Amino acid sequence: MKLPFFRTSVVLLTAAFSVAAQADVYPSKPITVIVCYSPGGSNDMIARTVSEELSKRLGQPVMVENAAGAAGTIGAAKAIRSPADGYTLLLGSGSEISIAKLTTPSVKYDGQKDLAPITMIGTQPMILVGAPGTAPKNTAELLAYAKANPDKLSFASSGVGTPLHLSGELIKQKAKISMEHVPYKGAGPMLTDLLGNQIPLAITVLSSSLQHVKAGKLKAYGVTEPRRAAVLPDVPALAETKGLEGLDMSIWWGFFAPLKTPDAIVQRLNKELVEVLKTPSVVQKLTESGVVLSVRGPKDFAKFVDGETSKYRQIVQAANIRTE
C-alpha cells in the first residue's frame, strides 16, 4: 500500500530537481525580449538599454525583437504563446497588459492571467501640451475656456484606448468639460500637426515632447502624475489645478514571462534585473529620458498592475471606450 505513495514522492522530487537543474544552467542560449512597438519609441529604448546590461550579467545575448501592431496586442500575444522556459520575455506596459482587454472584446488573452510579472522598471508621466497658437496660458485658464466653449477644444493622442487617450478622458471627467478626442497613429504625425497649429492640444509621453517644451515650441500645461517631473521642474502637475486634484496617470513598464515559466527562473531574472537597474549608465539614460525608476519584484509588481487595471476600468466604463 505504501508503493504508490513512494512512487508519487519520487516523481515529485524528480520534478523539483529538474526545475532546480534548469534554473542552475539557465541561461544556456540567447534570450529574446519582445517589444510591442516599433523601434525608436520609449518602450524600445528601455528594452535595449536594459537588455544590453542584462546580457553582460547573464553571459548570453539578450536580443530585442519588435513585434508592433494592434496597440501592442500582437507582441503581447506572441510572448504569451512562447515556451515558458525563460528564453522569451516581454517588455510590457499598460496598453497591452491591462487596457486592451477592457476596450477590445476580440483580444483573446488576459495580460494579468497569462503572463508572470518579473520586475517593474518604472513610470513616466504623460504631459498635456498645447500648440503655439493655443490661447490659454495655464491649466486653470484652459479649463475655464473649455467650460465657456463646450466642444470647441480637441485633444490628440497616439490612439484610441492608449494610456494617453485615457488620461485625456480622465481630465474631462474630473474637470467636467467636453473635448473631442483626435486619435493619431503615432507620436510623430501628432507632434507635427501640433507644432503646426493643426490641433490645439495633445497628450504625449513626456519624453516625446520634452525637447519641444524645453525649446519653447509647445506650451506645457502639466504632467499627469501628482508630482512634478524632475526633467521639467517648472512645469506643474495637473493635479495642482483646482478641479484636477488627485489626477494620477502614468506610463509604466516592466518585464514579464509566459505564465508557467519556472519560479526559479523568474526569481533569477528578477535578481539580475534589479542589479541592472542600479547600474549608473542605465540609471542615467533612463532618468534623462524622463523615466522615474520604481523597481518592484514579482508580487509587488502584480499588485501594482491590479491597481492600474482598476483605474483604467473606471475610466473606460465612464467614457464608454471601444476600439472596435
N, C-alpha and C positions, 0 to 999 in steps of 0.2 A: 504493500500500500504506500510505502514511502518513495517508491521509484519514480512515479510521475512528478512528485514534488522535487525530487533530486534533479530530474531532467529539466524541469522548468527553471530551477535555480541556475543550472549550468547554462541554459540558453540566455537567461537574463544577464548573468555575469559575462558571458561571451560578448553579448551586445554592448555591455558597458565598456569592456576592454577595447572593443572595436572602435567605439566613438572616441575613447581616450587616445587610442593609437592614431586615429585620423587627425585629431587635433594636434598631436605631437609632431606629425610630419607636415602639417599644414603651415604654409602653402608649398606645394611641390611643383607648381606650374603658374603661368601668368593669370592674373585676376583682371576681370573686366568690370568697369564702373559704367553703368548706363546713365546717360543724361537725357532727360526727356525733351530737350530743346536744342535748337541749332547752336553751332559754335559761335562764340563771341558774346554771349549773354552772361548774366550773373551766375546762373547755375553751372554753365560750362567753365567759367573762370574759377569758381570754388572747387569744382571737381578736379580740375587739372592742378590747381595749387596744392590741394591736399594729397592727391594721388601721387604726385612726384615725390613727396616726402615719405608717404606710406610705403612706396616701393623700396626706398632705402632701408626702412625698418624691417620689412618683411623679407627682403632679399629676393624678390621676384618682381617682374614688370607689373605695374598696375596701369592698365590702358583704359582710356576714356572712349566710350562709344556713344555717339549722338544718335538717338532714335526719336526724332522730332515728329510732331503732328498731333492733331486732335487734343489740344490743350494739355499735352503731356501724357495722355492716356495710352498712347501707342507704346512709349518707352516703359511705362509702369507695367502694362500687361506683359510685355516681353520679359521683364525681370521676374514677374510672378510665375511665368511659365518655365523659367530656367531651373536647372537642377539645384536642389537645396544643399549645395556642397561647399559654399563659401567662395566659389570662383566667379560668381556673377553677383554684383552688388548694385544697388540703386541709389543715386543721389536724388532724394525726394524732396518735394516741397508741398505746400498746402493745396495747390491747384489740383494735382493729380492724385494725391493721397486722400484728401478729405472732400474737396468741393465737387469733384467730378460726379461722385455717386449721388450728390444732393441735387444736381442740376440736370443730369443727363441719364434718363432711365435706361438707355441702351448700354451703358457701361456695365460690363458683366462682373468685374472684380470689385472687391471691397478692400481699399487700401489699408484699413486698420486690421482686418481679419486675415488678409492673405500675405502680409509682409511682417517680418520680425524687425522691430527697431533695434539699431545697433548703437549709434551715437548721434545726438543732436549737435550741430555745429554752432548755430546762432541765428540771429534775426537781422533784418534790416527794415527800417521804416520806409513806407511809401511817402510821397510828398505831393501835395496839391499845388500845382503851378499854373500860372496864368500867362497868356500871350502878352507880348509887349504892349498891345493896344487895349488890353482889358482894363477898365477904368478903376474899379475898387483897389485901394491901396493896401488893405489888410483884410483879414478874415472877417472881422466884425462888419466892415463896410460891404464885403462880398455877400454875407448872409442877409444884411439889410436890403441890398439891391435885389437879391433873389426873391425875398418876400414881397417887395414892392412891384416886382416884374415877373410874375409867375411864368415859368416855362420859356423865358427869354434867354436863359443861360443853358449851355450844354457842357458836358464834360466828356473827355475822351479817355479810353483805357485801351489796353492791348488785347481786349477780347471779352466776350460775354462769359460770365462765370469765373473770371480770374479774380485773385485777391484784390487787384486794382479796381475792378468793377464793383466788387462787394464793398470796398472802402467808400466809394462814391455813394452807393446806396445807403450805407450806414450814416454818412454825413447828411444825406437827405432826410433819413428817418429821425435822426436826433434833432436836427435844426428845423424840421417840419417845413422844408422847402421843396420846390419842384425844379428838377433839371433833367434834360434829356440826356440819355447815355448814347455816346457815339463810339461803337467798337471799331478798333483797328486790328490789323493782322500782325502787328509788331510795333516795337517802340520807335524804330527808325522813321517810318511814314508818319506816325503820330507826332513826333517831335518836329518833323519838317513842316507839317501843317500848323502846329502850334507857333513855331517861330515866325511863320508867315502870316499869322493872324487869321488863319482859316478856321480855327476853332478857339474859343475863348479860354477854356480850362482843360486841364488833363491831370490825371493821377498817374504818376510813374513810380517805378522803383527809384529810390534815392540816387543810386549810382548812375542811372540812365540820364538824369538831367542835372547832375551835380556840376559839371563843367559849365553848362549854360547858366545855371543860377549864380555860380561864382563870378562869371563874366558879366553878369547883369543883363543877360539877354532874355531871361524869363523872370517873371515875378514869383516869388516863393511865398505862398500863404501859410503853409505849415506842414509839419510832418505828422504822420498818423499814429506814432507811438506817444505815450504820455510824457516822455522826456525828450528834450531837445537832442538833436544828433550832434555828436562830438565833431563831425566834419563840417557842420553848419551851425555853430553855436548861436548865431544871431537870428536864426530862423525859429520862430516859436513852434511849439507843439499845437496842433489844432485844439487839443483839449484845454488849452489856456483861454480859449474864447468862450464867452457865455453862450450856452446852447449846445456846445460840443463837449461839455465836461465828461470825463471818463472815456472818451473815444480812444480806443487802443486796438490797432490793427497792424500786423507785421507780415512781411515775407519771412518765411523760416526755411531752414534747410537741415537735412540730416541724412545719415546713411542707413539703408535698410537692406535686408537679405530676404530671399524667399522663405516662406513661413517655417518650414521644417528643417532649416539649417541647424545642425547640432549646436547646442548651447555653448559647448566648449569653444567652438569656432567663433560664435558671436562674441563671447567674452574676450577671446584673444584679439579680435578685430577692435573691440571697444577699447581695450587696454592700449593698443598701438595708436589708435586714432586720438585718444586723449593726449598721448605724448606728442603726436604730430601737431596738435592744436596748441601746444605750448612752445613750439619751435619759433624763435624770434622772426625768421624770414616769413613764415606762414602767417603769424600774428600781424606783422606789419602789412603784408599785402592785403589781407582780408579787412583789417580795420581801416586802411587808407581808402578802400572802396566803399566804406560805409557799413560793413558787417559788424554787428555787435556780438561778440563771442558769448555763447551761453551753452557751454558744453554739459551734456547730460548723458548718463548711461541708459541702458535699455528700458528699465522700469520707469524712471523719471521722464524719459522721452515719450514713452507710451501715454503717460498721464497728461503730458503737455499736449499731445496730439488730440486726446479726448476732449480737452478743454477748448482747443481751437475749433474742432469739429462742431461742438455745441454752439459756439459763437457764429460760425458760418451758417449753421442750420437756421438759426433765428433770423439772420439777415435774408437768406434765400427765401424762406417762407413768407416773410413780411413783404418782400419785393416781388414774389412770385416769379423767380428767375428760372427760365428753362432754356436750354441750348438746342432743343430740337422739338 
